[in-house]
Every structure is written in structure tokens, then in C-alpha cells.
Amino acid sequence: MTPTAPPPVRRPRALLVGGALGLALCLVAVAHLCLGASGVGITDIADLLTGRGDPRTRDVLIGSRLPRTLTGLVVGVALGISGVLVQGATRNPLAAPDTLGVNAGAYLAVVLVAFTGVSLGPLPAGGAAFLGGLFAIAVVYVLSRGGVLTPGRVLLAGATVALAATAGAEFLQMLDVQATRGLFFWGNGTLMQSGLERPLTLGAVVAAGALLAPLLARPLDLLSLGDETAEAMGVRVERVRPAAFLLAVLLSASAVSLAGPIGFIGLIAPVMVRQLGLRRHALLMPLSAVLAATVLLAADAAAQVAVPPSAVYTSEIPVGVVTALIGGPVFMLLARRVSTGDADTGAAVTVAGRRRTPAYAVALGGGLVALAVAMVVSLRVGDVEVGWSQLGTALFGSAEQITEAVVAYRMPRILVAALAGACLAVAGAAVQAVVRNPLAEPGLVGVTGGASLGAILVILVVPSAPAAALPAAAGIGGVLMLALVVFVARGSREAGRAGLDPTRVVLVGLGAAATSMALVNIMVVGAQMNISAALSWLAGSTYARDYSALGWLALPALAAMLLVTAARPVNLMALGDELPRALGLELGRARLLVLGAGAVLASGTAAAVGAVGFVGLVAPHLARRVVGNSSARMVPMAAVLGAVLVVSADALGRWLLAPTEIPVGIVTALLGAPYLVWLLRRTQEA
């Protein structure tokens, strides 16, 4: 978007908006203080303030209610101001501490400290979170530097870093559940506190940052005119931008250390204040802080009302889930309007280099050999290790009974993993072909989230439904979510952006994925489902899969075969819009069919093994590098590589912490996130 100078604001409007937001914050804070499981209401609190309250009311107020409300105020102020700073420094309305990976980096640092067993106080823990957030934003800068710093490039880099950091944090929690106990609930964002020490200590840090932020107000106003204009007016851009980032990281790290990574608050508040006509940073900072605190406390109050707190700690909906439910749609609408800087030129985004590729038969044969090796090794490893000689006798039916039982137990899950990996790889190839973006993957464009939402909805609404209903609901959910993403991402014809911008598709998909997963979490907690089993399924797992799960993958496998036979239309899609039509291709119908097949592949696989990510991104890219861009060769090669990846990840997850199993989705995320970092950097250097 073309930068414009912030318009002058009349004082009556600023006073009116400020007074209204302040009154709303006071009302929400009072209502928030009156919520809880102890039965202490507003009359009890009023009696306590007038000196007629009982000791129990005082204990509840000081020990639980007041720390929670104070935490909401501190975190809201921190996220609101940090969002203003980040958006001002990047001139990007989609930028925020969470969308640039800062919150995820701070979260990873806190989990890493807990994993080491070191017990830190509020300030040292905040320092660790600050270093993690600082490292994350430094990686985002490295990934997005070079050429024009477009909004799309920065946001994709931030999403990449957030995915990598989140995968690392989940992996550390799996490695040592005892040391990181309680961090999963905190990792979804919660205002629960056991006393006033932490919110008061970190509140002082946030107050100091909030007092320093106005010093950057005028430089950020001038920076909105563009770097060259700001420098001509005396702004030291090379100093102002890093200072804004440092202060934003300090504030967001304090918020993460106190309440965990809470998303979208730092994005929503500044945007809403700007919609009220207040754009100058001197007003934007305090009003965004007040609005962010109001929204955060209101979201936490809504979570407590929806699922009242009980003796079971995990029964309450984390406030971060509610903010994601609110912020996800807002992010989608903003992504529809924002200029990504990546215009649709009509050409495909390809990643295969100009290098001699091996003969197709040799490459495919090598992939099949690698798959066979991975399956044999997977049969051996686990909580019960099977020797080579035992494995050979078991395969020929002459082994000991226990060995035969182990092999018989592992074989179906290995076959399920192989077929699921192949389906996910082909789904990724299909989505990438239509949106012409090598970063498009079913998980990144909302398909996996939609599939999870459909499957969980069937489990809750129709618990006695036949087994075939689960993959059917997952397929419908994935198709509908992808259709929504494409519809939103097409842009506005009135704005002259009716084309399918590849970067916008991914950005809208990220918002859709956040929204759908927030709905899934709310349904899981609200229905008091088996949390551990549900989370294991959502992370992607082949645990206890038998041969019946192969039936769930029959429809996705059929869709994969249809895509292989449709190689010519898929190849033509890579040529843009005009040329395929000139060659007789009905482009709209072809895109719809390929997208539908990809959604059926991804969502059907999600119904069988849960949400396994990154396979649909890594496997097609590797296949292009091995056999080129022709779909007739690339799709089968991607299917083989996807099967190798998921089978290997499943074996690694069973072997690393045996007898504890790491869900295959976490392992693929650990392998895929660094690959996504490398791919993003490579495509931007091209």
C-alpha cells in the first residue's frame, strides 16, 4: 500500500474515543474480577471494599482474581504497544509480534529454560524470553532482506519462524514431560496466576517500555511516508527501526513470559484504533494499549463463561484460543486488502534449478528402494527392538510368538504411514499447482485445519456415526475451508486485484488455519474430551492404527491416481491464465477439480492420521529437484518421497524416546520447518 501521512486529529475525537475506551476497560475489568469458580461475586467484593467482607473473599481476591485481572492489563498493554511499534516500523498492518514470530521465539526460549531444569524468577525468565524473541526477529530479517522489503515477504518469513519455533517447543515438551509439565496449557495463552509477584514485577518492565515508546511516535509518523522521505526530514531510519523492534520485542517477551504466547491482540488493537480515524502514533500507542487490554480481558471472561473453571486445570479454555478465534478472521480480511508486493504475473513459481536430473526410472527406483529400507528399519525399532535375524524369520512366519506379534502390530501402522505420506505429498503438489506458490501446503492454506474441524464436529455431534462418516466429514471440511481461502484471497475487482495472488493465498490460509484450530480446541475443551488423545490426534499420529485405517485412505488414494492422469492440465496451469485458455483448457473447471482433489487428499489423510504438516511442502519440492517440473513425473516421485518421509518420521518418533512415542506430526514439523526456512531464503535469492 502507498504510504500516506497520518492526518491531523481533532482533539474532541481523540478525547471521545479515549474516554469511551477507558470506560469500557473499567467495566470489563470489574466484570472480570467478579468471575471465577469460588462463587465470590460483585456484592462480596463490594462488602470487602467497604470493610465488611470475610477473610475468604479477601483470599480469593488477592490470591486469584486480582493477579489474573492485573495480568490481563499488563499483557494487553504490552501487546497493544508492541503491535503499534511493529506495524509502524514495517508499514504493514498485518505485522504483529505473533505474525513475525517474536512470540513463538520467546515461547521456545521459556520452554528451553524449563527443559534444562533451571528455575528462574520473573525477570530472568523475561530476559530469556527477550533473547528468544530477539533471535526470532533477527531470523525474520535475514530471511526477508534483499530486494524490496514487501509485506508478503516479511509475513511469510515470520510465519516460517513461528512454525519452526512452535515445533521446537512441542518437541522439547515431548522429550521431558516432567520438566515442562504445565507449559502446554500456558503455551496456548492463559492469564492464570498464583500470586501478585509475577504480574507486578513484569508489569514494572512493561510500564517502563510504555513510557519509552512515545519517544518513537514522531519518527514513526514520518517513517510512514517512506524511508527516503523520513530521512530527508531528519529521521535516522537505521536507528529508529531497530529501536522500535527492540522495544516491541521487550514488551512482547514480557507478555509471553507472564501469560504465554497470546496471538492477534497486537494485530487487532492498532487496526481497530486506526479504523476510528486515529493514526498518529502519539495517540495510537496509548489507545491501542487500552483497547488491547479491554479485548484480552473480555476474551478471558468469555472463556470463563463458556466453560466455567473447575477443579480440573485443563478444563478451562485458554484465552489465547479465544483471541485466535477472534483474530483469525480479522487477519484473513486484512490479508485480502493488503498489498503483498507479489503481483500475479501469470507465471508459475518454480523451484527446480537448471541442473541435470537423473533418468526418471532411476530416480523413481531409488525412491522405492529408500521406501523399502525405511519400512524395514521401521519394523525393527521401537519400545521392543527386533533383530535382523528375528525380522527375517518373522517375515517368513517361523519366528517366536512375541516377535511375530510385534511385527504384526507395526506392519499396519507402517503401511498407513506410507500411504498417508504419499497422499499428503500429492495434495501439496495439487495445491501448489493451482496457487502457483511452492510455499503452499495443505496445512499452510487451511485445509488440514478445516479437515480437523470437520472430524471433531462429527465426533461430538454424532458420536455413534459409522466409521466412514469421519473421513467424509474431514473431506468436506477441508474442501470448504480451501474454497473459503481461495474466495477471500482473490481480492476485490473494484480494487483491481481480482487475480489469485500466490502470497495472499498463503496469508489468508494462515488466518483460516488459526481460526479452525481455535474452534477445534474450544470444542475439545468444551465437550470435556480426552485431552491427551485429542491433542495426540491433532499433532498427527499413527499410534495403534490397524488395517481398517487403510480403508479411510482409499478415497484419497483414488484422488491421487486421478491427479497423476491429469498431468497435462496441471502442467498448463503453471503457464498462467491466458495461454492455457488459448490452448483450450477450461481453466476455472480445471482449477476447481485439482483443488478439490488436493483437499480430498489432505483432509482424508487427516481423518486417518491427524494433522501431519510439512509433507505436502517438502516432498513436491524435492521431487521437482530430482525429476523436474513435469507433473507426470513429479507427482509419482513426490508420492514416493512423501511416503519415505512419513515412515521415517514415524520410526524416529517411536525410537527416540521409547517407550514414549513422539507424534509423527511433530517429527515432520521438526524436519520440515528448517527446510521451509531454507526454501524461503532460496526463493528470495532467486
SEGUMAR-383222 format. One line per 2 residues: number of its first residue (from 0); their letters; for each residue x, y, z of C-alpha. Coordinates in steps of 0.2 Angstrom, whole numbers. Layout:
N
NUM> A> X/Y/Z | ...
This chain:
686
0> MT> 0/0/0 | 6/18/-4
2> PT> 11/26/12 | 2/42/17
4> AP> 5/54/31 | -6/52/46
6> PP> -20/65/45 | -22/78/59
8> VR> -34/73/73 | -46/84/81
10> RP> -44/84/99 | -63/81/103
12> RA> -62/65/93 | -47/59/102
14> LL> -55/63/119 | -71/55/115
16> VG> -63/39/109 | -51/39/123
18> GA> -64/41/136 | -75/28/128
20> LG> -61/15/128 | -56/20/146
22> LA> -74/17/152 | -75/1/143
24> LC> -59/-5/151 | -65/-1/168
26> LV> -82/-10/165 | -73/-26/158
28> AV> -60/-26/172 | -74/-25/185
30> AH> -84/-39/177 | -68/-49/175
32> LC> -64/-48/194 | -81/-55/198
34> LG> -79/-71/188 | -72/-87/195
36> AS> -76/-104/202 | -76/-99/220
38> GV> -93/-91/220 | -87/-74/225
40> GI> -97/-61/216 | -98/-42/215
42> TD> -108/-40/231 | -95/-50/241
44> IA> -81/-39/233 | -91/-23/237
46> DL> -93/-29/255 | -74/-32/256
48> LT> -70/-14/250 | -82/-7/262
50> GR> -74/-16/277 | -87/-29/279
52> GD> -80/-44/269 | -75/-60/276
54> PR> -57/-67/275 | -61/-80/262
56> TR> -67/-66/250 | -50/-57/253
58> DV> -40/-73/250 | -49/-76/234
60> LI> -47/-58/228 | -29/-56/232
62> GS> -23/-74/228 | -33/-77/212
64> RL> -44/-64/205 | -33/-48/206
66> PR> -17/-57/199 | -27/-63/184
68> TL> -35/-46/180 | -19/-37/183
70> TG> -10/-50/171 | -23/-46/158
72> LV> -20/-27/160 | -1/-29/159
74> VG> -1/-41/144 | -14/-31/135
76> VA> -4/-15/136 | 12/-24/131
78> LG> 4/-32/116 | -5/-17/111
80> IS> 10/-5/111 | 22/-18/103
82> GV> 9/-21/89 | 9/-2/85
84> LV> 28/-2/85 | 30/-17/74
86> QG> 17/-10/62 | 24/7/62
88> AT> 42/0/59 | 37/-11/44
90> RN> 22/0/37 | 12/-17/37
92> PL> -5/-18/45 | -3/-37/46
94> AA> 13/-36/56 | 12/-40/75
96> PD> 24/-49/87 | 15/-66/84
98> TL> 14/-64/65 | 33/-60/64
100> GV> 37/-75/75 | 43/-65/91
102> NA> 30/-73/102 | 35/-90/96
104> GA> 53/-87/98 | 50/-81/116
106> YL> 39/-96/120 | 53/-108/113
108> AV> 66/-99/125 | 55/-101/140
110> VL> 52/-120/136 | 70/-122/133
112> VA> 74/-115/150 | 61/-126/158
114> FT> 68/-141/149 | 86/-138/157
116> GV> 78/-139/174 | 84/-121/179
118> SL> 71/-112/190 | 71/-93/186
120> GP> 62/-79/193 | 51/-67/184
122> LP> 65/-55/177 | 77/-69/172
124> AG> 63/-78/163 | 58/-62/155
126> GA> 76/-60/149 | 77/-77/142
128> AF> 60/-74/133 | 68/-57/126
130> LG> 83/-66/119 | 72/-79/111
132> GL> 61/-66/103 | 76/-55/98
134> FA> 83/-71/89 | 67/-74/80
136> IA> 65/-57/73 | 83/-57/68
138> VV> 80/-73/58 | 65/-65/50
140> YV> 76/-50/45 | 89/-62/37
142> LS> 75/-72/28 | 67/-56/21
144> RG> 82/-45/17 | 87/-42/-1
146> GV> 77/-33/-13 | 61/-24/-9
148> LT> 55/-27/9 | 37/-32/3
150> PG> 24/-36/16 | 21/-53/9
152> RV> 40/-57/11 | 41/-51/29
154> LL> 25/-61/34 | 30/-77/26
156> AG> 47/-76/35 | 38/-73/51
158> AT> 26/-87/48 | 41/-98/44
160> VA> 50/-94/60 | 34/-96/71
162> LA> 31/-113/64 | 49/-118/67
164> AT> 49/-111/85 | 32/-119/89
166> AG> 38/-136/83 | 54/-135/93
168> AE> 44/-130/109 | 32/-145/106
170> FL> 47/-157/104 | 56/-151/120
172> QM> 40/-154/129 | 39/-172/122
174> LD> 57/-175/127 | 54/-171/146
176> VQ> 36/-170/151 | 40/-169/169
178> AT> 51/-154/167 | 40/-145/156
180> RG> 24/-150/164 | 10/-137/164
182> LF> 18/-127/149 | 6/-134/136
184> FW> -9/-125/144 | 2/-110/146
186> GN> 8/-112/128 | -9/-108/122
188> GT> -10/-92/132 | -18/-91/150
190> LM> -20/-76/162 | -20/-88/177
192> QS> -8/-83/191 | -4/-90/208
194> GL> 0/-73/216 | 4/-54/213
196> ER> 23/-56/212 | 25/-60/193
198> PL> 12/-48/186 | 19/-34/197
200> TL> 37/-37/193 | 34/-39/174
202> GA> 21/-25/175 | 35/-13/180
204> VV> 45/-18/165 | 30/-16/153
206> AA> 27/1/161 | 45/6/158
208> GA> 43/1/140 | 27/10/138
210> LL> 35/26/144 | 49/25/132
212> AP> 38/21/117 | 31/39/114
214> LL> 49/44/111 | 47/35/94
216> AR> 30/42/90 | 35/56/79
218> PL> 49/46/70 | 36/33/66
220> DL> 24/46/59 | 37/52/47
222> LS> 43/34/43 | 25/30/37
224> LG> 29/42/22 | 43/31/16
226> DE> 61/29/21 | 68/42/9
228> TA> 56/55/14 | 59/51/33
230> EA> 77/53/30 | 75/69/21
232> MG> 65/76/36 | 79/71/48
234> VR> 74/54/54 | 88/41/57
236> VE> 79/26/49 | 94/15/53
238> RV> 92/19/71 | 73/21/73
240> RP> 68/5/65 | 79/-6/76
242> AA> 74/4/92 | 56/1/88
244> FL> 59/-18/85 | 70/-19/101
246> LA> 56/-11/112 | 42/-21/104
248> VL> 52/-37/107 | 55/-32/126
250> LS> 36/-29/128 | 30/-45/119
252> AS> 43/-55/128 | 37/-49/145
254> AV> 19/-53/139 | 25/-71/134
256> SL> 34/-74/150 | 19/-69/160
258> AG> 5/-77/151 | 12/-87/136
260> PI> 10/-83/118 | -6/-74/115
262> GF> -10/-71/97 | -18/-57/87
264> IG> -21/-45/101 | -6/-34/95
266> LI> -13/-35/77 | -31/-31/81
268> AP> -30/-17/93 | -19/-5/82
270> VM> -30/-9/67 | -46/-5/76
272> VR> -40/11/83 | -34/17/65
274> QL> -52/12/59 | -58/25/72
276> GL> -48/39/62 | -33/40/74
278> RR> -17/37/65 | -4/47/74
280> HA> 7/36/85 | 6/48/100
282> LL> -12/44/101 | -11/26/93
284> MP> 0/19/106 | -10/23/122
286> LS> -27/20/114 | -21/3/107
288> AV> -14/-2/124 | -31/2/132
290> LA> -41/-7/118 | -29/-22/118
292> AT> -31/-24/137 | -50/-22/135
294> VL> -51/-36/122 | -40/-48/131
296> LA> -50/-46/147 | -66/-48/138
298> AD> -59/-64/129 | -54/-71/145
300> AA> -71/-68/153 | -79/-76/138
302> AQ> -69/-91/140 | -73/-92/159
304> VA> -92/-90/155 | -92/-103/140
306> VP> -83/-116/151 | -83/-112/169
308> PS> -67/-116/179 | -67/-132/188
310> AV> -56/-142/199 | -48/-149/183
312> YT> -35/-136/177 | -36/-140/159
314> SE> -55/-139/158 | -54/-120/155
316> IP> -52/-113/138 | -36/-104/136
318> VG> -38/-86/132 | -26/-87/118
320> VV> -38/-99/109 | -52/-86/110
322> TA> -41/-72/104 | -36/-84/89
324> LI> -54/-86/86 | -57/-68/85
326> GG> -41/-63/76 | -40/-77/63
328> PV> -55/-69/53 | -48/-52/55
330> FM> -31/-57/48 | -40/-65/33
332> LL> -49/-49/29 | -34/-39/31
334> AR> -24/-51/20 | -37/-49/7
336> RV> -35/-30/7 | -16/-28/10
338> ST> -4/-27/-5 | 8/-41/-3
340> GD> 21/-34/-16 | 20/-50/-26
342> AD> 9/-47/-41 | 2/-61/-50
344> TG> 12/-61/-66 | 4/-76/-73
346> AA> 19/-87/-72 | 21/-101/-60
348> VT> 33/-100/-45 | 45/-114/-49
350> VA> 59/-120/-38 | 68/-133/-49
352> GR> 86/-127/-53 | 94/-129/-70
354> RR> 103/-144/-67 | 104/-161/-75
356> TP> 92/-173/-67 | 94/-192/-67
358> AY> 84/-203/-78 | 66/-204/-71
360> AV> 66/-223/-70 | 82/-222/-60
362> AL> 76/-209/-48 | 59/-217/-45
364> GG> 68/-234/-42 | 79/-226/-30
366> GL> 65/-218/-21 | 56/-235/-20
368> VA> 72/-243/-13 | 73/-230/0
370> LA> 55/-233/5 | 58/-251/7
372> VA> 73/-248/18 | 63/-236/28
374> MV> 49/-248/31 | 61/-262/36
376> VS> 70/-251/48 | 53/-245/55
378> LR> 49/-264/58 | 64/-266/69
380> VG> 64/-250/80 | 53/-246/94
382> DV> 50/-250/113 | 54/-268/108
384> EV> 68/-269/96 | 68/-283/84
386> GW> 85/-290/77 | 88/-293/59
388> SQ> 88/-312/61 | 72/-311/71
390> LG> 64/-299/57 | 69/-311/43
392> TA> 61/-326/52 | 45/-316/57
394> LF> 43/-311/39 | 43/-329/33
396> GS> 32/-335/48 | 44/-345/58
398> AE> 49/-333/72 | 44/-333/90
400> QI> 27/-328/95 | 31/-312/103
402> TE> 42/-307/88 | 28/-311/76
404> AV> 16/-301/87 | 27/-286/87
406> VA> 29/-286/68 | 11/-289/65
408> YR> 7/-274/76 | 19/-262/67
410> MP> 16/-268/49 | -2/-259/48
412> RI> 4/-243/55 | 19/-243/43
414> LV> 8/-246/28 | -4/-232/34
416> AA> 11/-220/37 | 17/-224/19
418> LA> 0/-221/11 | -3/-206/21
420> GA> 14/-198/16 | 10/-202/-2
422> CL> -7/-194/-1 | -1/-178/8
424> AV> 13/-176/-5 | 1/-177/-19
426> AG> -10/-165/-10 | 4/-152/-8
428> AA> 8/-154/-27 | -10/-151/-32
430> VQ> -12/-135/-21 | 5/-128/-27
432> AV> 0/-131/-45 | -16/-121/-43
434> VR> -10/-106/-32 | 7/-107/-41
436> NP> 17/-105/-25 | 30/-118/-18
438> LA> 26/-112/-1 | 8/-118/-2
440> EP> 5/-133/8 | -12/-141/14
442> GL> -8/-136/32 | -2/-118/27
444> VG> -18/-114/17 | -31/-120/30
446> VT> -35/-137/23 | -29/-148/37
448> GG> -37/-136/50 | -54/-137/40
450> AS> -52/-156/40 | -49/-157/59
452> LG> -64/-146/62 | -75/-157/52
454> AI> -69/-173/60 | -70/-166/78
456> LV> -88/-160/74 | -94/-177/69
458> IL> -86/-185/84 | -95/-173/96
460> VV> -112/-171/87 | -114/-189/81
462> PS> -103/-200/92 | -112/-216/85
464> AP> -109/-211/67 | -102/-225/56
466> AA> -83/-226/53 | -85/-219/36
468> AL> -93/-203/42 | -76/-197/50
470> PA> -66/-196/33 | -81/-190/24
472> AA> -83/-175/37 | -65/-172/36
474> GI> -65/-171/17 | -80/-159/17
476> GG> -72/-148/30 | -55/-147/20
478> VL> -64/-143/4 | -75/-130/11
480> ML> -60/-122/20 | -49/-121/5
482> AL> -64/-114/-5 | -66/-101/8
484> VV> -47/-97/7 | -47/-95/-12
486> FV> -63/-85/-12 | -56/-72/1
488> AR> -38/-72/-7 | -45/-67/-25
490> GS> -46/-49/-19 | -58/-36/-24
492> RE> -62/-32/-43 | -65/-14/-38
494> AG> -48/-13/-31 | -41/-20/-47
496> RA> -34/-36/-38 | -46/-50/-45
498> GL> -31/-62/-48 | -25/-76/-37
500> DP> -10/-68/-29 | 0/-84/-23
502> TR> 7/-75/-7 | -10/-69/-2
504> VV> -17/-87/-3 | -4/-92/10
506> LV> -8/-77/21 | -26/-80/21
508> GL> -23/-98/23 | -14/-95/39
510> GA> -28/-85/46 | -40/-99/41
512> AA> -29/-112/50 | -28/-102/66
514> TS> -47/-99/66 | -51/-118/63
516> MA> -39/-124/75 | -46/-112/88
518> LV> -63/-119/85 | -56/-137/87
520> NI> -48/-133/104 | -64/-124/110
522> MV> -74/-140/105 | -62/-152/113
524> VG> -61/-142/130 | -80/-138/130
526> AQ> -85/-156/127 | -73/-162/141
528> MN> -65/-174/128 | -50/-185/132
530> IS> -37/-170/130 | -22/-181/128
532> AA> -29/-192/115 | -37/-177/106
534> LS> -20/-167/106 | -11/-183/100
536> WL> -23/-184/85 | -21/-165/82
538> AG> -2/-167/82 | -3/-181/69
540> ST> -1/-199/75 | -1/-217/68
542> YA> -2/-224/85 | -12/-240/86
544> RD> -18/-239/68 | -23/-256/60
546> YS> -28/-261/43 | -45/-253/44
548> AL> -37/-236/43 | -31/-241/26
550> GW> -49/-241/21 | -50/-222/26
552> LA> -36/-218/14 | -44/-227/-1
554> LP> -53/-211/-7 | -38/-200/-5
556> AL> -28/-213/-15 | -40/-213/-29
558> AA> -39/-194/-30 | -20/-196/-31
560> ML> -22/-208/-46 | -34/-196/-54
562> LV> -21/-182/-52 | -7/-192/-60
564> TA> -18/-195/-75 | -22/-176/-76
566> AR> -4/-171/-79 | -7/-160/-94
568> PV> -20/-149/-87 | -9/-147/-71
570> NL> 6/-143/-82 | -4/-130/-91
572> MA> -9/-121/-75 | 9/-117/-72
574> LG> 9/-106/-88 | -3/-93/-81
576> DE> -21/-88/-86 | -21/-83/-104
578> LP> -10/-97/-113 | -20/-112/-105
580> RA> -36/-104/-111 | -29/-101/-128
582> LG> -24/-120/-129 | -42/-125/-125
584> LE> -41/-128/-106 | -56/-123/-96
586> LG> -46/-115/-83 | -59/-112/-70
588> RA> -65/-130/-70 | -48/-137/-70
590> RL> -43/-127/-55 | -58/-132/-46
592> LV> -56/-151/-49 | -37/-150/-45
594> LG> -40/-140/-29 | -55/-152/-24
596> AG> -44/-167/-27 | -30/-159/-16
598> AV> -42/-155/-2 | -49/-173/-3
600> LA> -32/-180/-2 | -26/-169/13
602> SG> -42/-170/23 | -45/-188/20
604> TA> -27/-191/26 | -30/-180/41
606> AA> -45/-191/46 | -34/-206/46
608> VG> -18/-200/55 | -22/-182/61
610> AV> -14/-166/56 | 3/-170/49
612> GF> 11/-155/42 | 26/-150/30
614> VG> 25/-166/20 | 15/-158/6
616> LV> 28/-144/5 | 44/-154/7
618> AP> 41/-169/-5 | 35/-160/-20
620> HL> 49/-148/-19 | 62/-162/-18
622> AR> 53/-171/-32 | 55/-156/-43
624> RV> 73/-155/-40 | 75/-173/-44
626> VG> 64/-176/-59 | 59/-158/-65
628> NS> 43/-149/-66 | 33/-161/-77
630> SA> 18/-167/-67 | 18/-184/-75
632> RM> 35/-187/-67 | 35/-175/-52
634> VP> 18/-182/-44 | 23/-200/-43
636> MA> 41/-195/-37 | 33/-184/-24
638> AV> 22/-198/-18 | 36/-209/-15
640> LG> 46/-196/-6 | 32/-192/5
642> AV> 30/-210/10 | 48/-211/14
644> LV> 47/-195/25 | 32/-200/35
646> VS> 38/-218/38 | 55/-212/43
648> AD> 47/-199/54 | 36/-212/62
650> AL> 51/-224/65 | 61/-209/73
652> GR> 46/-204/84 | 45/-222/91
654> WL> 63/-225/93 | 69/-208/101
656> LA> 60/-209/117 | 55/-227/118
658> PT> 43/-232/125 | 36/-215/124
660> EI> 31/-210/106 | 33/-193/98
662> PV> 18/-190/87 | 23/-191/69
664> GI> 17/-173/65 | 29/-166/77
666> VT> 44/-175/69 | 39/-170/52
668> AL> 37/-152/58 | 55/-153/66
670> LG> 61/-159/49 | 50/-148/38
672> AP> 52/-131/47 | 71/-129/44
674> YL> 68/-135/26 | 54/-121/24
676> VW> 67/-108/31 | 79/-114/18
678> LL> 66/-114/4 | 60/-96/8
680> RR> 78/-89/8 | 82/-98/-8
682> TQ> 67/-92/-17 | 70/-74/-12
684> EA> 88/-75/-18 | 82/-81/-35
